[in-house]
Amino acid sequence: MGATRRPPIFYALAVLVGLFVVFLYGPIATIVILSFQGPEGGLVFPMNGFSVHWFAELFQPQSVGDIWGSFARSAQLGLIVMVCTVLFSFLAGLAFRRRFKGATLLLYLAVASLVMPSVVVSLGIGALFELLGIERSWYSSALGAHLTWTLPFGLLIMFAVFNRFNPSYEEAARDQGASGWQTIRHVVVPIILPSLVGVALFGFTLSYDEIARTSQSVGALNTLPLELQAMQTNATTPVIYALGAMTTGLSLLVIGISVMAVLLVRWRRARLGSDAGLAV
């Protein structure tokens, strides 16, 4: 029997998907390629040699910008936002499993920050801190601005997770004499742990890449995205491409670690039991 012929729309959609992939990843590939230019290379094609010279330049004092200081601030801020997002989203997901007074209003308030323009949120938080006479910083005002972005995403993910969660697992644990804490630790958390890893990935990457909500709330010291944005007007060498390639590599590393963590949890659960998601 001959193979079934595909309809013409299949090839049209295949071309559309291909164009989308090129549009999405083409600029990233361009930056990575240009970051490997030789010492005499410029900011555009054609390439002038091939080397890792500009990656080495990243570790030398720069005439403009505070690359490593801004990177440290972005990494620390991303990790704090990640932990807060996972913790608060998980607790909120547990709370919303039961109806309580004001639940609908609280949900609308949480999701409203996704509708508000990011720069308006940043301006509002920055103005509030100025009004109160509190110095804006990455660990205070910028942290709050980022949480207005990551927490609604985490909460929506937890809603989807708990909507599919079978409460009979908890009932069985209580029938066996488990306390509320033991049920959460040994039953609920191991089952939804892959989703919590996903929330953590969302929290870190959304914070690490955020510009608009950071611009007016971070204060005098920039995060890495703001530093990159500022360097674009001053950079005359491919060192900025090397920095972009390294930050992209870090994002891929975080994704890879998250995927490995999920696979490890599933392997431990399959081998050791339902509470094997936790190492302690």
Buried (B, 14 or more C-beta within 10 A) or exposed (E): EEEEEEEEEEEEEEEEEEEEEEEEEEEEEBBBBBBBBBEEBEEEEEBEEEBEBBBEBBEEEBEBBBBEBBBBBBBBBBBBBBEBBBEBBBEBBEEBEEEEEEEEEBBEEBBEBBEEEBEEBBBBBBEBBEEEEEEBBBEBBBBBBBBBBBBBBBBBBBBEBBEEBEEEBBEEBBEEEBEEEBBBBBBBBBBBBBBBBBBBBBBBBBBBBBBBBBBBBBBEBBBBBBBBEBBEEEBEBBBBBBBBBBBBEBBEEBEEEBEEBBEBBBEBBEEEEEBBBEEE
